[in-house]
Amino acid sequence: MTSSLNHVGFNLTKNKLQLVEVVRESMKYCLENVDEHIFEEEFDFNSDNAKIISILQTSLNSLNERNLLKSENVSFTIPINECTLFEIPYESSLSKEALEEHIKWEYSILSPIQNVNEQILRSHKLTSEGSQNRILVVGISRLLVESIHEFATQNNLNLMFVNISHIASDVLINLSEKKVLSIYLDDSIFSISSYLDKNLKTIKMFGKDSNLDILHSIELFVDNENITYDNIFIAGSSEVVELKVELESILRLTAEIFNPFESIHRSSSFIQNAHFMNRPNSFSAAAGICFRKFK
């Protein structure tokens, strides 16, 4: 039986659909399921509505055959390179409506080939630089979100959140230190986010061909930010152990491979599969968007 108290986080990539489910048990929230479905062909985020729903339905059917969902609420994350991101200054005196119009105008200038009405725009406040207020603007395809929503509705599920995989993953990292660097590796790209006093300062995306490319981009990013970081967290779907060792050697700082399941109880029916045991960091986005409901 499904419950509105439970929640599933899905991380959608070009190669797979990952799942993390949390259920209410014995007056606390517990990890119920960690799983993934590998696509037979690469997922095209620009596909039409029917194609997107068909792939998601096939994936859900496969996941349900192994472990039937117990949740009515679902959320999704998507790769950063499938979104439009830009940082802009803004006047703090602007009303909510005026700021929304300002964001749309900036979007039309910075992304002239895209129709702003075909995007769902969200903003995140960034740390100020001097006296200048800044926000991060994220544009996500309206067709993609509407297709995900229709898929959820067809399965009697309630869609709660849609977010970028890296930002969702960062929800769970320890920001108690004043200066934190977060690195998220996806299939063909990676991104770096920087936090000061628990607030996002910036997030940047890079292509990757090898660990050498990644290390070089990280080194340039840190030099450009001119910040001595207290903590470095690494997460994502790619192999990260070798990168951790090389990164620590270059930056001379301790890097932590992020495990999103360290602090959560496990349900009585939870099965410790290979995903949970061997690749917990690769599920950080699905876990972050899932746990967001309970934070």
GIGIZI-V343304 format. One record per helix or strand of 3 or more residues. SS is the DSSP state (@ for helix, = for strand). FROM is the first residue (numbers start at 1). LEN is the number of residues. If there is no record, write none. Layout:
SS	FROM	LEN
SS	FROM	LEN
This chain:
=	3	10
=	16	10
=	28	11
@	49	18
=	71	8
@	80	3
=	84	7
@	96	15
@	116	3
=	119	11
=	132	10
@	142	13
=	158	7
@	165	6
=	179	7
=	189	8
=	199	9
@	211	15
=	231	6
@	241	11
=	255	3
@	274	5
@	280	15
